[in-house]
Amino acid sequence: MADASRADEPITIKKYANRRLYNTATSSYVTLDHLAQMVRDGVDFVVHDAKSGADITRQVLTHIIVEEEAKGTSMLPLGFLRQLIALYGDSLQSMVPGYLAQSMKAFAGNQDQMREWMDQSFGTNTALKPFEGMVRQNMAMFENAMKMFNPAVAEAAEAAKGSASAQDDGDMDEMRSQLDQLQKQLNELSKRG
């Protein structure tokens, strides 16, 4: 029974002053790449400072993301990073972690569903149809979140939707012009805020 309870506990990684990481489960030193693979494999772990015992898991996971981004496997758009940084110190800051966790959980569910569809219809274009819907759903979810956190973005997005629905297909240039104007207004609002 003791083994069953220990299986549910996360693996403890100790980080020493010399920046070395020690996996207490395997009694071996590991790298950030090893920890990244553990995350991909679904292995839960916590990282503690070897000297103080402080939980530094968040900092180490963030460091892994920075390393992955530096390798050229960029997944975080600049706009998202800027918006995320802008939310630090904002009155809605406490809501962001829960929202992002739920968004990523929904995205992961969509990712599994997409893989299933691709396996069922490999090589056919029909697999792209569900993917397009998932992309639209995820983008709408992120846009709604950003609207909630930044009212100026919400007003500009609603104005863009209203003007876009009033236009015919032949008026694409006019819509682009209006979107450019809205973007300029957003930039001005963000400079003031």
Backbone as a chain_set.jsonl record, in Angstrom:
{"seq": "MADASRADEPITIKKYANRRLYNTATSSYVTLDHLAQMVRDGVDFVVHDAKSGADITRQVLTHIIVEEEAKGTSMLPLGFLRQLIALYGDSLQSMVPGYLAQSMKAFAGNQDQMREWMDQSFGTNTALKPFEGMVRQNMAMFENAMKMFNPAVAEAAEAAKGSASAQDDGDMDEMRSQLDQLQKQLNELSKRG", "coords": {"N": [[0.81, -1.198, 0.0], [1.995, 1.203, 0.642], [3.545, 1.687, -1.563], [1.63, 2.291, -3.518], [0.585, 4.742, -2.641], [2.841, 6.3, -2.852], [3.229, 6.294, -5.571], [1.436, 8.113, -6.529], [2.475, 10.475, -5.71], [4.359, 13.371, -6.636], [7.533, 13.31, -8.324], [10.526, 14.24, -6.734], [12.72, 16.774, -7.489], [15.873, 18.072, -6.948], [17.469, 21.183, -6.868], [20.652, 22.346, -7.04], [23.117, 24.735, -5.83], [25.069, 24.988, -7.767], [23.609, 24.874, -10.021], [22.903, 22.363, -10.851], [20.649, 19.689, -11.394], [18.964, 17.277, -9.529], [17.514, 14.17, -9.653], [15.593, 12.623, -7.379], [14.228, 10.229, -7.47], [15.472, 8.575, -9.338], [18.021, 8.756, -8.525], [19.938, 10.331, -9.872], [21.659, 12.829, -11.815], [20.006, 15.293, -13.757], [18.984, 17.07, -16.734], [17.573, 20.165, -18.019], [16.388, 19.428, -20.397], [15.801, 16.747, -19.885], [13.846, 17.098, -17.911], [11.914, 18.439, -19.423], [11.178, 16.374, -21.155], [10.07, 14.64, -19.288], [7.792, 16.091, -18.603], [6.441, 16.011, -21.065], [5.964, 13.296, -21.132], [4.122, 13.055, -19.186], [4.881, 12.818, -16.546], [4.766, 13.71, -13.241], [6.387, 16.186, -11.359], [8.159, 17.965, -8.777], [10.203, 20.762, -8.061], [12.726, 21.525, -5.855], [14.672, 23.91, -4.1], [17.812, 22.944, -3.149], [19.196, 23.908, -0.926], [17.537, 25.774, 0.549], [15.074, 24.551, 0.467], [12.871, 25.599, -0.729], [10.051, 25.674, -2.921], [10.6, 25.664, -6.244], [9.471, 25.051, -8.621], [7.82, 26.388, -10.522], [9.568, 28.391, -11.529], [11.532, 26.799, -12.729], [10.05, 25.404, -14.676], [9.277, 27.588, -16.228], [11.792, 28.352, -17.097], [12.385, 26.166, -18.727], [10.538, 26.618, -20.785], [11.573, 29.024, -21.809], [14.035, 28.089, -22.752], [13.145, 26.278, -24.741], [11.865, 28.064, -26.479], [14.099, 29.52, -27.271], [15.387, 27.675, -28.841], [14.184, 27.873, -31.227], [11.73, 26.793, -31.601], [9.334, 28.277, -31.49], [6.349, 29.006, -29.85], [4.866, 30.877, -28.579], [3.204, 33.683, -29.335], [4.289, 37.057, -29.987], [2.438, 39.11, -29.375], [0.779, 37.827, -27.509], [2.623, 37.362, -25.434], [3.222, 40.003, -24.733], [0.705, 40.9, -23.879], [0.325, 39.2, -21.732], [2.41, 39.985, -20.007], [1.555, 42.592, -19.541], [-0.619, 42.119, -17.922], [0.39, 41.547, -15.427], [0.232, 42.752, -12.179], [-2.171, 43.931, -12.695], [-5.64, 44.405, -11.859], [-7.079, 42.166, -12.49], [-5.304, 40.111, -12.449], [-5.27, 37.862, -10.763], [-7.157, 36.201, -11.871], [-6.125, 35.222, -14.196], [-4.312, 32.873, -14.116], [-6.086, 30.661, -13.607], [-7.826, 30.873, -15.789], [-6.062, 30.532, -17.97], [-5.158, 27.949, -17.427], [-7.529, 26.448, -17.762], [-8.03, 27.023, -20.463], [-5.804, 25.86, -21.716], [-6.251, 23.221, -21.016], [-8.613, 22.708, -22.423], [-7.613, 23.098, -24.997], [-5.756, 21.013, -25.122], [-7.506, 18.843, -25.029], [-8.82, 19.224, -27.486], [-6.621, 18.833, -29.111], [-6.054, 16.105, -28.763], [-8.39, 15.085, -29.866], [-8.114, 15.967, -32.494], [-5.846, 14.531, -33.3], [-6.937, 11.974, -33.26], [-8.875, 12.178, -35.319], [-7.137, 12.624, -37.462], [-5.757, 10.192, -37.514], [-7.837, 8.502, -38.261], [-8.499, 9.386, -40.806], [-6.189, 9.671, -42.446], [-4.346, 11.366, -44.861], [-6.45, 12.441, -46.272], [-8.364, 15.307, -47.216], [-10.555, 15.826, -45.669], [-9.986, 15.703, -43.022], [-9.073, 18.163, -42.338], [-11.244, 19.835, -41.982], [-12.509, 19.466, -39.331], [-10.345, 20.401, -37.86], [-10.143, 23.082, -38.589], [-12.444, 24.076, -37.383], [-11.813, 23.659, -34.677], [-9.606, 25.332, -34.414], [-10.817, 27.819, -34.864], [-12.546, 27.825, -32.654], [-10.733, 27.787, -30.482], [-9.339, 30.18, -30.968], [-11.419, 32.012, -30.691], [-11.964, 31.652, -27.998], [-9.584, 32.569, -26.788], [-9.61, 35.211, -27.734], [-11.935, 36.159, -26.478], [-11.088, 36.025, -23.85], [-9.042, 37.931, -23.828], [-10.571, 40.163, -24.373], [-12.015, 40.33, -22.05], [-10.015, 40.989, -20.255], [-9.05, 43.364, -21.245], [-10.753, 46.075, -21.847], [-10.624, 47.984, -23.946], [-9.746, 46.551, -26.147], [-11.943, 44.905, -26.491], [-13.967, 46.742, -27.257], [-12.927, 47.677, -29.698], [-12.838, 45.282, -31.147], [-15.542, 44.614, -31.31], [-16.438, 46.776, -32.815], [-15.063, 46.264, -35.161], [-16.237, 43.831, -35.925], [-18.862, 44.67, -36.372], [-18.565, 46.478, -38.515], [-17.5, 44.765, -40.399], [-19.546, 42.924, -40.861], [-21.36, 44.493, -42.182], [-20.352, 44.933, -44.648], [-19.969, 44.082, -48.125], [-18.71, 41.217, -49.962], [-17.134, 42.2, -52.015], [-15.957, 44.493, -51.033], [-13.425, 44.344, -49.808], [-11.049, 45.843, -49.648], [-11.9, 48.207, -48.432], [-12.66, 47.214, -45.942], [-10.19, 46.327, -44.992], [-8.913, 48.762, -44.726], [-10.463, 49.925, -42.722], [-9.919, 48.153, -40.651], [-7.21, 48.655, -40.343], [-7.376, 51.28, -39.385], [-8.691, 50.799, -36.972], [-6.706, 49.28, -35.723], [-4.752, 51.236, -35.417], [-6.091, 52.902, -33.638], [-6.266, 51.19, -31.451], [-3.554, 50.931, -30.873], [-2.989, 53.549, -30.085], [-4.656, 53.723, -27.837], [-3.438, 51.794, -26.212], [-0.987, 53.005, -25.791], [-1.723, 55.163, -24.257], [-2.716, 53.897, -21.991]], "CA": [[0.0, 0.0, 0.0], [2.854, 2.374, 0.673], [3.986, 1.942, -2.935], [0.538, 2.917, -4.263], [0.485, 6.151, -2.265], [4.021, 6.993, -3.353], [3.114, 6.419, -7.022], [0.651, 9.304, -6.792], [3.245, 11.658, -5.318], [5.289, 13.817, -7.682], [8.96, 13.062, -8.125], [11.226, 15.415, -6.227], [13.975, 17.16, -8.139], [16.573, 19.063, -6.138], [18.353, 22.053, -7.631], [21.767, 22.773, -6.216], [23.656, 26.076, -6.094], [25.839, 24.93, -9.009], [22.58, 24.763, -11.056], [22.662, 20.969, -11.217], [19.342, 19.164, -11.001], [19.112, 15.892, -9.074], [16.261, 13.417, -9.591], [15.691, 11.751, -6.214], [13.628, 8.921, -7.779], [16.441, 7.76, -10.081], [19.333, 9.032, -7.933], [20.838, 10.753, -10.945], [21.542, 14.214, -12.234], [19.232, 15.452, -14.98], [19.067, 18.382, -17.37], [16.272, 20.745, -18.35], [15.821, 18.6, -21.468], [15.197, 15.576, -19.231], [12.61, 17.538, -17.263], [10.949, 18.712, -20.493], [10.675, 15.071, -21.608], [9.196, 14.135, -18.221], [6.519, 16.792, -18.761], [5.788, 15.439, -22.25], [5.549, 11.928, -20.794], [3.094, 13.111, -18.154], [5.457, 12.519, -15.233], [4.633, 14.87, -12.36], [7.53, 16.413, -10.484], [8.329, 19.262, -8.135], [11.614, 21.112, -7.94], [13.016, 22.248, -4.617], [16.018, 24.412, -3.902], [18.453, 21.999, -2.231], [19.657, 24.575, 0.297], [16.449, 26.369, 1.332], [13.888, 23.706, 0.428], [11.776, 26.335, -1.366], [9.502, 25.109, -4.152], [10.972, 26.512, -7.38], [8.964, 24.361, -9.809], [7.338, 27.368, -11.497], [10.711, 29.031, -12.161], [12.205, 25.82, -13.58], [9.198, 25.191, -15.846], [9.409, 28.789, -17.052], [13.116, 28.267, -17.716], [12.265, 25.185, -19.815], [9.849, 27.301, -21.889], [12.529, 29.976, -22.38], [15.002, 27.291, -23.514], [12.467, 25.776, -25.936], [11.675, 29.212, -27.367], [15.417, 29.883, -27.799], [15.77, 26.667, -29.836], [13.521, 28.169, -32.492], [10.413, 26.151, -31.627], [8.512, 29.328, -30.901], [4.912, 28.792, -29.812], [4.218, 31.989, -27.899], [3.232, 34.893, -30.167], [4.72, 38.271, -29.29], [1.266, 39.794, -28.831], [0.36, 37.108, -26.302], [3.605, 37.634, -24.38], [3.045, 41.392, -24.287], [-0.537, 40.983, -23.11], [0.545, 38.499, -20.468], [3.229, 40.86, -19.163], [0.73, 43.736, -19.156], [-1.573, 41.719, -16.891], [1.022, 41.519, -14.106], [-0.101, 43.935, -11.414], [-3.531, 44.353, -13.038], [-6.623, 43.933, -10.88], [-7.573, 40.857, -12.924], [-4.173, 39.187, -12.475], [-5.573, 36.617, -10.054], [-8.023, 35.362, -12.692], [-5.402, 34.742, -15.374], [-3.836, 31.489, -14.044], [-7.188, 29.717, -13.763], [-8.32, 30.933, -17.163], [-5.082, 29.923, -18.858], [-5.162, 26.504, -17.171], [-8.719, 25.89, -18.419], [-7.843, 27.15, -21.905], [-4.845, 24.848, -22.152], [-6.91, 21.923, -20.864], [-9.517, 22.589, -23.573], [-6.776, 22.948, -26.186], [-5.21, 19.648, -25.096], [-8.604, 17.965, -25.426], [-8.973, 19.385, -28.933], [-5.441, 18.254, -29.739], [-6.276, 14.664, -28.777], [-9.459, 14.833, -30.828], [-7.54, 16.174, -33.823], [-4.991, 13.371, -33.593], [-7.839, 10.859, -33.551], [-9.415, 12.397, -36.662], [-6.052, 12.436, -38.43], [-5.507, 8.757, -37.6], [-8.953, 7.881, -38.964], [-8.593, 9.793, -42.212], [-4.867, 10.126, -42.88], [-4.174, 11.572, -46.28], [-7.606, 13.057, -46.914], [-8.591, 16.701, -46.842], [-11.669, 15.948, -44.735], [-9.455, 15.856, -41.661], [-8.816, 19.574, -42.079], [-12.483, 20.513, -41.591], [-12.624, 19.572, -37.871], [-9.244, 21.203, -37.345], [-10.506, 24.481, -38.77], [-13.41, 24.407, -36.34], [-11.115, 23.735, -33.393], [-8.787, 26.548, -34.415], [-11.746, 28.944, -34.663], [-13.036, 27.768, -31.271], [-9.648, 28.199, -29.595], [-9.079, 31.6, -31.174], [-12.529, 32.751, -30.083], [-11.802, 31.572, -26.552], [-8.504, 33.473, -26.415], [-10.068, 36.579, -27.98], [-12.869, 36.513, -25.403], [-10.3, 36.257, -22.63], [-8.36, 39.211, -23.947], [-11.606, 41.193, -24.265], [-12.367, 40.437, -20.64], [-8.92, 41.61, -19.539], [-8.738, 44.678, -21.78], [-11.983, 46.59, -22.446], [-10.367, 48.699, -25.199], [-9.692, 45.535, -27.193], [-13.323, 44.448, -26.699], [-14.681, 47.763, -28.034], [-12.403, 47.685, -31.063], [-13.241, 44.037, -31.805], [-16.968, 44.726, -31.632], [-16.555, 47.722, -33.925], [-14.578, 45.573, -36.365], [-17.258, 42.86, -36.317], [-20.012, 45.399, -36.917], [-18.253, 47.012, -39.841], [-17.264, 43.651, -41.321], [-20.812, 42.305, -41.248], [-22.095, 45.419, -43.031], [-19.676, 45.037, -45.938], [-20.091, 43.02, -49.116], [-17.447, 40.548, -50.257], [-16.359, 43.01, -52.944], [-15.399, 45.669, -50.362], [-12.334, 43.898, -48.941], [-10.099, 46.938, -49.432], [-12.496, 49.111, -47.451], [-12.583, 46.547, -44.629], [-8.792, 46.365, -44.559], [-8.658, 50.135, -44.32], [-11.103, 50.123, -41.42], [-9.16, 47.383, -39.668], [-5.985, 49.413, -40.087], [-7.744, 52.404, -38.522], [-8.939, 50.247, -35.633], [-5.416, 48.918, -35.151], [-4.119, 52.488, -34.992], [-6.791, 53.343, -32.431], [-5.831, 50.295, -30.371], [-2.19, 51.306, -30.509], [-3.081, 54.809, -29.344], [-5.224, 53.423, -26.519], [-2.458, 51.081, -25.396], [0.048, 53.959, -25.405], [-2.283, 55.999, -23.169], [-2.926, 53.069, -20.805]], "C": [[0.848, 1.255, 0.0], [3.329, 2.724, -0.727], [2.908, 2.647, -3.738], [0.429, 4.395, -3.928], [1.674, 6.938, -2.791], [3.944, 7.194, -4.857], [2.338, 7.676, -7.398], [1.409, 10.59, -6.467], [4.177, 12.071, -6.453], [6.728, 13.482, -7.31], [9.601, 14.352, -7.65], [12.547, 15.583, -6.963], [14.602, 18.225, -7.246], [17.51, 19.865, -7.04], [19.418, 22.601, -6.689], [22.295, 24.128, -6.67], [24.448, 26.112, -7.407], [24.93, 24.702, -10.226], [22.319, 23.329, -11.514], [21.337, 20.521, -10.629], [19.494, 17.676, -10.684], [17.745, 15.244, -8.913], [16.38, 12.418, -8.445], [15.107, 10.362, -6.478], [14.62, 8.004, -8.484], [17.853, 7.9, -9.525], [20.355, 9.398, -9.004], [20.62, 12.235, -11.249], [20.82, 14.255, -13.575], [19.426, 16.87, -15.516], [17.655, 18.927, -17.564], [15.601, 19.95, -19.466], [15.163, 17.344, -20.902], [13.86, 15.953, -18.585], [11.53, 17.841, -18.299], [10.346, 17.405, -21.001], [9.752, 14.455, -20.559], [7.823, 14.788, -18.326], [5.756, 16.206, -19.934], [5.258, 14.039, -21.985], [4.483, 11.886, -19.707], [3.584, 12.757, -16.763], [5.415, 13.789, -14.391], [5.872, 14.982, -11.474], [7.446, 17.794, -9.863], [9.825, 19.494, -8.012], [11.783, 21.948, -6.682], [14.459, 22.722, -4.631], [16.66, 23.527, -2.833], [18.849, 22.639, -0.905], [18.485, 25.048, 1.153], [15.209, 25.478, 1.409], [12.692, 24.37, -0.242], [11.343, 25.641, -2.66], [9.787, 26.085, -5.295], [10.505, 25.882, -8.704], [8.551, 25.343, -10.891], [8.51, 28.016, -12.241], [11.421, 28.071, -13.123], [11.373, 25.538, -14.831], [9.256, 26.386, -16.792], [10.749, 28.785, -17.78], [13.098, 27.273, -18.882], [11.596, 25.837, -21.025], [10.797, 28.269, -22.578], [13.553, 29.229, -23.241], [14.383, 26.765, -24.807], [12.265, 26.901, -26.954], [13.006, 29.608, -28.018], [15.89, 28.905, -28.87], [15.115, 26.923, -31.186], [12.167, 27.496, -32.63], [9.398, 27.083, -30.972], [7.023, 29.005, -30.995], [4.165, 29.983, -29.23], [4.321, 33.247, -28.744], [3.617, 36.122, -29.339], [3.55, 39.013, -28.656], [0.785, 39.157, -27.546], [1.314, 37.4, -25.15], [3.446, 39.047, -23.839], [1.782, 41.532, -23.438], [-0.385, 40.311, -21.752], [1.349, 39.364, -19.502], [2.395, 42.038, -18.666], [-0.245, 43.387, -18.036], [-0.956, 41.61, -15.497], [0.723, 42.83, -13.4], [-1.49, 44.476, -11.699], [-4.498, 43.771, -12.009], [-7.165, 42.549, -11.234], [-6.486, 39.786, -12.934], [-4.509, 37.85, -11.826], [-6.445, 35.673, -10.87], [-7.263, 34.689, -13.833], [-4.941, 33.291, -15.23], [-4.952, 30.456, -14.243], [-7.712, 29.686, -15.182], [-7.357, 30.245, -18.117], [-5.037, 28.409, -18.668], [-6.344, 25.843, -17.864], [-8.584, 25.942, -19.938], [-6.899, 26.079, -22.43], [-5.437, 23.446, -22.028], [-7.853, 21.677, -22.045], [-8.715, 22.383, -24.854], [-6.21, 21.534, -26.252], [-6.278, 18.637, -25.493], [-8.848, 18.028, -26.917], [-7.811, 18.743, -29.676], [-5.592, 16.738, -29.83], [-7.334, 14.288, -29.803], [-8.929, 14.979, -32.252], [-6.656, 15.006, -34.22], [-5.843, 12.162, -33.972], [-8.412, 10.986, -34.96], [-8.346, 12.172, -37.73], [-5.743, 10.952, -38.605], [-6.587, 8.056, -38.413], [-8.964, 8.224, -40.448], [-7.276, 10.342, -42.728], [-4.821, 10.237, -44.397], [-5.365, 12.183, -46.978], [-7.776, 14.47, -46.404], [-9.726, 16.854, -45.844], [-11.195, 16.124, -43.306], [-9.222, 17.325, -41.324], [-10.063, 20.308, -41.612], [-12.636, 20.585, -40.07], [-11.531, 20.438, -37.262], [-9.556, 22.685, -37.46], [-11.483, 24.93, -37.697], [-12.747, 24.553, -34.978], [-10.26, 24.994, -33.306], [-9.676, 27.76, -34.168], [-12.223, 28.995, -33.212], [-11.957, 28.249, -30.301], [-9.34, 29.681, -29.738], [-10.184, 32.45, -30.542], [-12.387, 32.768, -28.564], [-10.716, 32.541, -26.083], [-8.911, 34.93, -26.632], [-11.025, 37.037, -26.892], [-12.13, 36.791, -24.112], [-9.631, 37.614, -22.687], [-9.355, 40.36, -23.863], [-11.956, 41.419, -22.797], [-11.288, 41.216, -19.879], [-8.628, 43.02, -20.014], [-9.968, 45.231, -22.5], [-11.762, 47.329, -23.762], [-10.317, 47.721, -26.366], [-11.108, 45.064, -27.513], [-14.097, 45.445, -27.554], [-14.223, 47.765, -29.485], [-12.825, 46.432, -31.823], [-14.708, 44.081, -32.188], [-17.191, 45.683, -32.795], [-16.121, 47.061, -35.23], [-15.608, 44.56, -36.85], [-18.452, 43.552, -36.962], [-19.735, 45.92, -38.313], [-18.049, 45.886, -40.844], [-18.573, 43.023, -41.768], [-21.609, 43.197, -42.186], [-21.519, 45.483, -44.447], [-20.006, 43.854, -46.838], [-18.727, 42.392, -49.318], [-16.555, 41.392, -51.16], [-15.677, 44.199, -52.303], [-14.252, 45.306, -49.414], [-11.337, 45.014, -48.645], [-10.614, 47.912, -48.377], [-12.406, 48.506, -46.043], [-11.154, 46.57, -44.109], [-8.431, 47.756, -44.048], [-9.242, 50.398, -42.932], [-10.365, 49.359, -40.325], [-7.844, 48.078, -39.336], [-6.256, 50.592, -39.161], [-8.001, 51.924, -37.094], [-7.634, 49.862, -34.947], [-4.683, 50.155, -34.649], [-4.758, 53.004, -33.709], [-6.384, 52.484, -31.237], [-4.426, 50.659, -29.91], [-2.177, 52.589, -29.691], [-3.627, 54.561, -27.938], [-4.213, 52.716, -25.629], [-1.32, 51.996, -24.965], [-0.419, 54.828, -24.238], [-2.387, 55.216, -21.875], [-1.65, 52.574, -20.299]], "O": [[0.459, 2.267, -0.583], [3.501, 3.897, -1.057], [3.219, 3.512, -4.556], [0.207, 5.218, -4.817], [1.539, 8.111, -3.138], [4.519, 8.147, -5.382], [2.557, 8.243, -8.468], [1.018, 11.671, -6.907], [4.723, 11.217, -7.151], [7.081, 13.387, -6.134], [9.251, 15.435, -8.119], [13.365, 14.668, -7.045], [13.93, 19.172, -6.837], [18.241, 19.308, -7.859], [19.113, 23.234, -5.679], [21.962, 24.607, -7.754], [24.493, 27.143, -8.079], [25.404, 24.381, -11.315], [21.582, 23.115, -12.477], [20.954, 20.914, -9.527], [20.072, 16.917, -11.462], [16.917, 15.711, -8.131], [17.169, 11.475, -8.52], [15.456, 9.41, -5.78], [14.615, 6.794, -8.26], [18.777, 7.238, -9.998], [21.464, 8.867, -9.047], [19.561, 12.803, -10.982], [20.993, 13.374, -14.417], [19.961, 17.744, -14.834], [16.669, 18.237, -17.306], [14.378, 19.813, -19.479], [14.105, 16.924, -21.37], [12.875, 15.224, -18.698], [10.358, 17.533, -18.08], [9.143, 17.332, -21.251], [8.759, 13.817, -20.908], [6.803, 14.12, -18.159], [4.561, 15.93, -19.824], [4.234, 13.638, -22.539], [3.996, 10.814, -19.348], [2.781, 12.431, -15.889], [5.964, 14.82, -14.782], [6.339, 13.991, -10.913], [6.75, 18.676, -10.365], [10.61, 18.555, -7.877], [11.084, 22.939, -6.47], [15.352, 22.025, -5.112], [16.115, 23.376, -1.739], [18.836, 21.973, 0.13], [18.437, 24.76, 2.349], [14.387, 25.634, 2.312], [11.617, 23.776, -0.318], [12.167, 25.094, -3.393], [9.27, 27.202, -5.305], [11.071, 26.148, -9.763], [8.893, 25.155, -12.059], [8.45, 28.174, -13.461], [11.86, 28.477, -14.199], [11.922, 25.443, -15.928], [9.281, 26.218, -18.011], [10.828, 29.17, -18.947], [13.729, 27.516, -19.911], [12.031, 25.636, -22.159], [10.825, 28.333, -23.807], [13.899, 29.684, -24.331], [15.024, 26.801, -25.858], [12.472, 26.704, -28.151], [13.033, 29.989, -29.188], [16.707, 29.265, -29.718], [15.448, 26.271, -32.176], [11.521, 27.615, -33.671], [8.704, 26.711, -30.025], [6.5, 28.76, -32.082], [2.947, 30.079, -29.379], [5.401, 33.824, -28.865], [3.31, 36.21, -28.15], [3.656, 39.492, -27.527], [0.424, 39.855, -26.598], [0.88, 37.656, -24.027], [3.526, 39.267, -22.631], [1.79, 42.201, -22.404], [-0.905, 40.796, -20.747], [1.013, 39.465, -18.322], [2.511, 42.439, -17.508], [-0.655, 44.268, -17.28], [-1.676, 41.582, -14.499], [0.938, 43.903, -13.963], [-1.946, 45.392, -11.014], [-4.201, 42.763, -11.368], [-7.658, 41.837, -10.358], [-6.729, 38.666, -13.384], [-4.067, 36.807, -12.306], [-6.477, 34.473, -10.598], [-7.725, 33.685, -14.375], [-5.161, 32.515, -16.16], [-4.769, 29.482, -14.974], [-8.009, 28.621, -15.723], [-7.775, 29.467, -18.974], [-4.895, 27.666, -19.639], [-6.189, 24.792, -18.486], [-8.983, 25.002, -20.626], [-7.161, 25.463, -23.463], [-5.15, 22.578, -22.853], [-7.889, 20.579, -22.6], [-9.1, 21.578, -25.703], [-6.187, 20.924, -27.321], [-5.991, 17.68, -26.213], [-9.061, 16.996, -27.554], [-7.998, 18.173, -30.751], [-5.288, 16.15, -30.868], [-7.195, 13.298, -30.52], [-9.275, 14.18, -33.123], [-6.713, 14.542, -35.359], [-5.506, 11.419, -34.894], [-8.433, 10.011, -35.711], [-8.625, 11.595, -38.781], [-5.494, 10.5, -39.723], [-6.298, 7.125, -39.166], [-9.405, 7.412, -41.261], [-7.258, 11.382, -43.386], [-5.21, 9.317, -45.116], [-5.301, 12.426, -48.183], [-7.375, 14.788, -45.285], [-9.855, 17.911, -45.225], [-11.932, 16.643, -42.468], [-9.179, 17.692, -40.15], [-9.952, 21.313, -40.909], [-12.875, 21.674, -39.548], [-11.758, 21.127, -36.267], [-9.272, 23.458, -36.545], [-11.367, 26.033, -37.165], [-13.077, 25.46, -34.214], [-10.195, 25.642, -32.261], [-9.339, 28.628, -33.362], [-12.298, 30.068, -32.612], [-12.242, 29.034, -29.397], [-9.105, 30.367, -28.742], [-9.909, 33.484, -29.933], [-12.658, 33.782, -27.921], [-10.902, 33.252, -25.096], [-8.596, 35.79, -25.81], [-10.941, 38.175, -26.43], [-12.502, 37.692, -23.361], [-9.647, 38.363, -21.71], [-9.025, 41.423, -23.338], [-12.166, 42.552, -22.362], [-11.594, 41.999, -18.98], [-8.024, 43.804, -19.281], [-10.201, 44.885, -23.658], [-12.642, 47.303, -24.623], [-10.795, 48.032, -27.457], [-11.438, 44.847, -28.679], [-14.807, 45.046, -28.477], [-15.044, 47.846, -30.398], [-13.136, 46.505, -33.012], [-15.081, 43.635, -33.273], [-18.031, 45.434, -33.66], [-16.734, 47.272, -36.277], [-15.834, 44.438, -38.054], [-18.987, 43.084, -37.967], [-20.584, 45.812, -39.199], [-18.39, 46.035, -42.018], [-18.705, 42.63, -42.927], [-22.461, 42.699, -42.922], [-22.151, 46.039, -45.345], [-20.288, 42.756, -46.357], [-17.71, 42.947, -48.905], [-15.331, 41.298, -51.07], [-14.882, 44.867, -52.963], [-14.125, 45.893, -48.339], [-10.837, 45.123, -47.525], [-9.853, 48.383, -47.532], [-12.112, 49.209, -45.076], [-10.927, 46.804, -42.922], [-7.723, 47.896, -43.05], [-8.6, 51.013, -42.08], [-10.204, 49.856, -39.21], [-7.415, 48.087, -38.182], [-5.466, 50.875, -38.26], [-7.582, 52.563, -36.129], [-7.464, 50.084, -33.748], [-4.066, 50.128, -33.584], [-4.069, 53.48, -32.807], [-6.181, 53.0, -30.138], [-4.141, 50.692, -28.713], [-1.436, 52.7, -28.714], [-3.123, 55.121, -26.964], [-4.132, 52.996, -24.434], [-0.742, 51.8, -23.895], [0.361, 55.184, -23.355], [-2.181, 55.763, -20.791], [-1.619, 51.855, -19.3]]}, "num_chains": 1, "name": "protein.A"}
